[in-house]
Structure formats: C-alpha cells, structure tokens
C-alpha cells in the first residue's frame, strides 16, 4: 500500500481545497491582467511605463 491511502480524509480534502484556491487565484489574476493591460488606456500607459523602465534598466546595466 502506498502512503497516500493511509493519510486521513481531512488531509486529502485540504489538498483539494488548496489546489482549487490556487486555480481560482490564477483565473482571477489573469482576468484582471487582461482587463488592465488590454482594454483601458490607463493599463496601456502602465504597460508602456514598465517597458520603458525595463529598457532603461537594461541600458544602464550594459554600461561599462
């Protein structure tokens, strides 16, 4: 017999709930990211600011 079949039922249900919470969080976060970065001008400005910051950062790091 493997060890998983010996664990109490409460442990198995906690693992299932943890997985469900992670999936719900991922779906909500992805939905908010799409809403923010695609559909609003503020989101587009924020995305452009992040791109500019990253470009400036990589330029600074490449300097001797």
C-alpha positions as a printed Julia matrix, in Angstrom:
64×3 Matrix{Float64}:
  0.0    0.0     0.0
  1.21   3.49   -0.7
  1.37   6.25    1.9
 -1.39   8.38    0.36
 -4.07   5.82    1.12
 -3.1    5.89    4.83
 -3.46   9.64    5.27
 -6.61  10.9     6.99
 -9.52  12.15    4.9
 -9.08  15.68    6.26
 -5.56  15.87    4.74
 -6.86  14.81    1.33
 -9.65  17.41    1.42
 -7.2   20.14    2.42
 -5.01  19.32   -0.56
 -8.03  19.5    -2.88
 -9.1   22.85   -1.41
 -5.58  24.21   -1.76
 -5.48  23.25   -5.43
 -8.9   24.78   -6.03
 -7.85  28.05   -4.37
 -4.71  28.22   -6.5
 -6.73  27.76   -9.7
 -9.28  30.4    -8.64
 -6.47  32.86   -7.83
 -4.81  32.22  -11.19
 -8.04  32.73  -13.13
 -8.87  35.96  -11.3
 -5.33  37.33  -11.64
 -5.24  36.52  -15.37
 -8.62  38.16  -15.87
 -7.53  41.32  -14.07
 -4.27  41.45  -16.04
 -6.13  41.17  -19.34
 -8.64  43.79  -18.24
 -5.93  46.18  -17.1
 -3.45  45.82  -19.97
 -5.77  45.4   -22.94
 -8.95  47.34  -22.52
 -8.09  50.58  -20.71
 -5.87  53.49  -21.68
 -4.51  53.57  -18.13
 -3.48  49.95  -18.47
 -1.78  50.67  -21.76
  0.11  53.59  -20.21
  1.19  51.4   -17.31
  2.38  48.68  -19.69
  4.35  51.26  -21.69
  5.89  52.66  -18.49
  7.01  49.16  -17.49
  8.51  48.57  -20.95
 10.35  51.9   -20.8
 11.65  51.2   -17.31
 12.91  47.77  -18.34
 14.61  49.21  -21.45
 16.3   51.91  -19.35
 17.35  49.35  -16.76
 18.94  47.05  -19.33
 20.72  50.02  -20.9
 22.09  51.06  -17.51
 23.25  47.53  -16.72
 25.03  47.25  -20.07
 27.12  50.38  -19.47
 30.78  49.79  -18.51
